[in-house]
Amino acid sequence: MFDFAFSEMLLAALVALVVLGPERLPQAARAAGRMAGKLQRLAGSLKAELAQHADMADLRRMQETLADTANELRQEMQHLRSSAAPDVPAWERLPPQRTPADFGLDEDGLPALRDAPHATGFHTPSLGQRSRACRRKLQPRVRVRPRLRVRKQAGGGR
């Protein structure tokens, strides 16, 4: 910060020792250290405050640009609304009406089967029903029961 050489600092310490004396020199050094600390904290807080104000200025500029953009969008929307044929009645601006046949349904609201003559029906089995059917196919149809044979002992009986 300050360009003090070692010889200049030594000269300042000798002058302080001569002027203040050995009794008051430690107190003066502590006071000088406290002052230097206060100056450093003051400089740090001043830097932080200036940075905060700069950030606030950036935020204000961003807010202004956002507000300008929003105003432009509002004006564009108003322009589009005013140019959207206000003389045409609302019932003429409706989309064309569609019938159930457009969606592949008959008059009763059921799917029309004329397009799919090989259709099997409306029921689709659930996943559980499918898995049970698959398990049934894998199981043997006839359950084999093992027959246990008992050996007869020769010689009479025990």
PyMOL commands that set and color helices and strands:
alter all, ss='L'
color gray80, all
select helices_A, chain A and resi 6-82+90-92+100-103+127-138
alter helices_A, ss='H'
color red, helices_A
deselect
rebuild
show_as cartoon
